[in-house]
Amino acid sequence: MTRTFAERVTEIEAGPCRLYVLPVPVEQVVTLRGSLRTWPDFATGETLVQRLTVAMLDRGTRHRDRFELAQLLEDRGAHLSFTSKGSRIEFSGRLLRRHLADVLPLLAEQLREPRFDPEEFEKARLHVQAQLQQQLEQTSTRARIALSQRLYPPAHPNYRRDPEAELERLATLTLEEVQAYHAAHFGANELILVLVGNVQPEAAEPLVRAAFADWPAHQATPRFAAEAAPKPPERVLIHVPDRQNLDVLMGHAVALQRQHPDYLPLYVGTYILGGNFSARLMATVRDEQGLTYGIHAALEGISTEHDGHFEIEVTLSQDRLEQGLEATLEQVQRFVDEGVTEEELAEKKDTLTGLFQTGLSTTSGLATALLINIERGFGPGYLDRYPEEIHAVTRQQVNDAVQRYLNPETLHTVVAGSVVEMIH
């Protein structure tokens, strides 16, 4: 009989770290995923400071410069990477089991003791600057930023600042500010480490404990808005030169968190509307009416700590903008009014659970899914429960949730591209 994930995953308190180990019969390889809580102040734009701080983590430590660090990892065929993700720093890696005793101390060293070399800081600043400048030319990104500003207050984790404002702030950001942010926001707060692969809990636990045992928690506290604060719905035009095809985002806030019983029925319903190539919007607006190459609907930014929004993304030509928007709204309204069929529901349940199972077919997918659900507070056992919960969703639950939370009349519309031609 196949053992469940709840039975196969071992949870250990290794000092301040919550360690989760899932042995998998792969040849010598271990995949790691982990995170810690930093609590940036979203309203003041501290996420940019955090982003630059994270960019310094692989640029040397107090004990070795970036070249020594890179050489140590390369000699062992290992890699480590770090990402700024809202109120958390996430890290990932891949290594051979026999190098676990070498790589885990390096991971801890990078997180705890970055070098903060002035020359490397300027290189990191230029790298972030290039990324922000690139955003100015990306119609989909510009539309997504504008929609977030229509729906959320600056203190909400889903609010995104203009690239121009971020570039101005980046130009004045100092190395001392980044060092101060690291000192105030990096610590063993909600520290999670997931190991999946050719590894046993009894071998990993003392290594993790030794790497993180004396790392204290920081004193930063949660500072974010949990609820959206949408402006009155309207159409916003964002001019991006030389972009004849228009990226359009339509969306409205959804007062719902991930753990709410209505979430999965609404998620399934939204997937039926616009989740894949056989979804309602693709079958009608694209295939039947030929108005777009692609159209997609999803729930975005909903977590166990704050609400999010419903979003439709569609690419339209300038001469078909009005027709495409009208057709999209018509289909959404029909979807809300008429609901889903039993056939659609059964098909999409199979699709969703199939995609989920496929995602667990690699050590990387397993480690990522475990980390996400541990961060949510659902635990490893949710990997067992999720397919069952999807299959348990009823047509009535989906239709009730769709009617309760989706409202085409409150949709904001953001159009990004060469909109000057449309204005004139």
N, C-alpha and C positions, 0 to 999 in steps of 0.2 A: 504493500500500500504506500502511495506517495505521501511523504511527510509535508505538512504545510510550512509556509514561511515562518509562521509563529513558532513552530517547533524547531526549525532549522537555524534561525538567527539567534545568536547568543548576545545578550545585553550585559555589559559589565561597567561598573563605576570605576574607571581607572583614574584615580585622583579627581581632578575637576572635569575630566572628560567622560562623556557618555560614549562608550565604545560598543559598536555593533559589528559582529563578525559572522559572515555567511560563507562557510566552506563550500567550494564548488570544484568538482574534479577537472580542472584545467591544468595544463602542464606548466607548473612553476610560477605562473603569473598571478599578481595581486593587483586589483584595482582599488583605489581609495577615493572616497568623496567625504567632504566634511564642511563644517561651517561654524561660525561663532557670531554672536550678536554684538553689534557696534552702537546702535541707536544714534545715528546722525540726526541733526536738527534739519528736517526737510524744509521748513519755512525759510530758513536763512541760506539755503543752498549748500549745506555741508556735504551733500552727496558728491559734489565736484571735488572737495578736499579729500573725501574718502577715495574717490576714483584715482586721484593722483598718489595718494598714500599706497594704495594697492599696486599701482604701477611701479613703486619703488621696491616691492618685496622680493623680486627676482633680480635686483640690481646690486646684490652684495649684502653681506651682513657685517656686524662688528668684527667678526673673526676671519672673514675672507671676502675678497672682492668678487665682482660678478663673474670674472673669468675662472677663478678658482671654484666658485659655486657651480658654474656650468660644467666645468671639467669633471667635478666629483659625480654629478648626475650622469653625464655622458659616459663616463667610464663604467658606470653600472647599468647602462641602457635604460635609465629611469628618467621620468620627467615629472615636474610639478608645475601647476599653474594656479593663478589666483584671480578671483573675479569679485568686483563690487556689485552687490545685489540688494538694493534697498537698505534695510536695517541689518543686513548680514554681510559678512565676507565669506565667500565660498572658495574652497580649494579642491583640487583634483589631482590625480596622479596615477601612474602605472609603473610597476617595477617587478623585478623577480623576487620571489620569496626569500632567497638567501641574502638579499640586500635590504630587507626590512629594517634590520638593526642599524644600518647606515643612513637610510633615507628618512626614517621618522625623526631622528634628531635634527636633520637638515630642515625638514618641514617646520619643526618647532622653532628652530633658529631664525628662519626667514620670517615667521609670523611675529616672533617676540623681539628680535634684535636687528631690524633693518639697518643698513649702513648709512643711509641718507647722505650719500656723496654728492656734493654740489654739482659736479659735472654731470653725473647720472641724473640728477634732478632736472637739469635743463633739457637733457635728452628726453626724459619722460614727459616734460611739459610740452615739448615740440610734438611728441607722438600724440598726446591728447588733443593738442591744438589742431593737428591734421585731421583727426577723427571728427572734431566739431565742425571744421570747415567743410568737410565732406558732407555732413548732414545738411548744410545750407543748400546743396545741390540735389538732394534726394527728396523727390516729391512725396513719396510715401511717409518718410520720416517727418517732413514738415507738416503734413496733414495730421499725423498722429500727435505731434506736439501741440498743434493748435486745438485739436479735439480735447486733449487732456486739460488744457487751460479753460475750455468752455465748461467742463464737467466738475473739476476739482479745485479746492483751495490750495494755495502753495504749500500748506503743511501736510497735505495728503501724499502718501507714497507714490500714487499714480500720476501726480502732477509732474509735468516735464517743463523745464525752463528753456527759453529760446536759445539757440546756439550763439546768437550775437551776444546775449547777456553772459553766457558761460565763457565766451572768448574774452570778454572784458574782465571778468573776474579772474580767469586763468592768468591773464597778463600781470595781475598784481599779486597773485598768490606767491607766498614765500616758502622757502624750505623750512623756516622756523615754524610756520603755521602747520605745515604737514607733520613735522616732528611732534608738535603739541597735540595735533589730532590723534596721532598714533598713541601718545602717552595717555590721552584721556579716554580713548574709545576702543583700544585693543586690549583684551584680556580673556580669561577663560570663562566668559559669560555664555551660558548655553552652548558650550563647546561640544560638538558632535563629530565623531569620526566613524565612518563606515568602511569596513574592509571586506571585499568579496574576491574569492579566488582560492588559490592553493595556500590556505593559511588556517591555523587553528587558534581558537580563543586563548588557550593557555600559553601559546607562544607570543601572541600579540600583546596581551595585557601588560606584562612587565615593561615592555618597550615603550608603550604609550604612557604608562604611569611615569616612567623615568623622564620622558621628554617633556611632560606637561605638569608634573606634580607640584612644582613650586611656582606656577604661573598664577598670580592673583587675578581676581575679577576687577574690572574697571568700575567706576562709579557713575558713568553716564546712565541716564534714565530715559524711558520712552518719551519721545516728543513728536507726535504725529496726529493728524486728524483721521478719524476712522470712517467718516461719512463724506460722501460727495456733497458739493454745493453748486449745482448746475445753474448756469445763467439761462435766461430765456432762450428757447431754441431759435436759431436763425442760420442763414447760409453765410459762410466765410470763404472768401477767395484769397488764395495765397499765390502770388506770382513767382514762378521759378523759370528763369529764361531758358529758351530752347527745349521746352518739354511740351510737345504738341499733344501727346496723350495725357489725359488728366487722371490723377489718382484722387479718388473720392472716398471719404470716410463719412459714414452716417452712424450716429451713436447717441445713446442716452444712458443716464446713470441707472444702476440697478441696486436697490437697497437690500443687499443679500450677502451673507458671508458663507464661506465654503462648507462649514459644518451644519448649515441649516438644512432641514429635511427637504426643502423645495429646490436645493441646488441641483441635485442629480436629475430630477425631472426636467428642470429648465435647461440644463446642459444637454440632455438628450434631445429635447425639442429644438434647441438652437442648432444642433448638429444636423437634424433632419432638414431644417430650413436651409442651412448653408455650409455644412461641414466638409463635404467632399464633392467629387465630380458628379455623383448621382443625386445630390441634394436638390431641393425644390428650386432654389434661385438659379443654379447652374442649368437645370433642365428647362427652365422657362426663359429667363432674361438672356441667357447665352444661347442655348441650343435651339429653342423655338423661335425667339425673336431676333437673335443674332446681333444684340446690342453691345456685347462686351466679349473680350477674350477670357475674362475671369471675374468671378464674384464670389465672395466668401462671407459667412456670418459666424460670429463666435461670442462667447463671454470672455471678457478681458479684465485682468487686474483684480479678480476676486480672491481673497485669501481668508484665512481663519481669524484675521485681525482687523480687516477693513473691507469695505464694499468695493464694487467695481462697476463695469458698464457692459452694455450690449453694443455690438459693433458690426457694421457691414462695410466691407472693403470692396470697391469695384473700380475697374479701369474703363474709362470711356473716352471716345474721341470728342473733339469740341463740337462737331456738328450733331452728335447724338447725346449730348449731355442731358438736355431736358427730357428727351424721350426715355433715356436710360434711368434717370432718377424717378420719373413717373412710373415706369414699369416696375422698378424695385419696390417702391412704396406700395404699389397695388398688390404685389405678391406678398409682402409682409402683412398688409392688412387682411388679405384673404387667409393667410396662415393663422393669424390671431383669431379671426372669426370662425373659421371652419375646423381648425385643429389638425391633428395628424391621424393617419389611418393605422389600423392594426398591422397592415402589411409593411408600411414604412417603419413603424416602430420595431417590428421583429427584425427587419433587415439591418437597421442601424444599431440595434443592440448587438447583433452578431459582429458587425463591423467594429464597433467600439471595443468590445471584449477581445476581438482578434488582434486589433492594433496594440492593445495593452499587453497581451501575451507575447506578441512579437517583440515588443520593447524590452521584455524580460529575458530575451534569448541570448544576451551577451552579459559579461560581467559588468561592463560599463552601464548598460541599461538597468541591470539589477541594483547596482550601487546608487545610481541616480534616483530610481524610484524609491528605494529605501530612505535615502536622505530627505527627499521631498516629504514623504509621509511622516517621518520622525519629526521634521521641523514643524509640520502641521499639528503635531500632537496625536496623530492617528496610530502611530506605531507600526512595526513590521507586519503585524497581522492584517493590516488593511490591504496588503497585496493579495491576500486570500479572499477578503470580503468584497473587494471592488467589483469583480465580475459578477458575483452573486447579487450585489446591490443594483448593478445596471440591469440585469435580467429581471429583477423584481419590480422595476418601474412599470407602472401601468399607463395605459392610454389616458385614462381619466386624470391621473396625476400630471402627465405631461401637458394636457390641454388646459388644466386648471392653472398650472404654473405659467404657461405661455400667456394666458389671458390676464393673469395677475401682474406679471412683470414687464411684458413687452407692450409698448405703446407707440405706434408709428407717429402719432401727432406730436410727440415730444422729442423726435429725433433732431439732433443738430447735424448740419451738413457742412463738411469742409472740402473744398475743391482746390487742389494744388497742381500747378502746371503753368503754361503760358497763358494766363488768364487775361492779360492786357488786350489780346485780340477779341476776347469775349466782351470786355467792358466797352470797347469801341465798336 
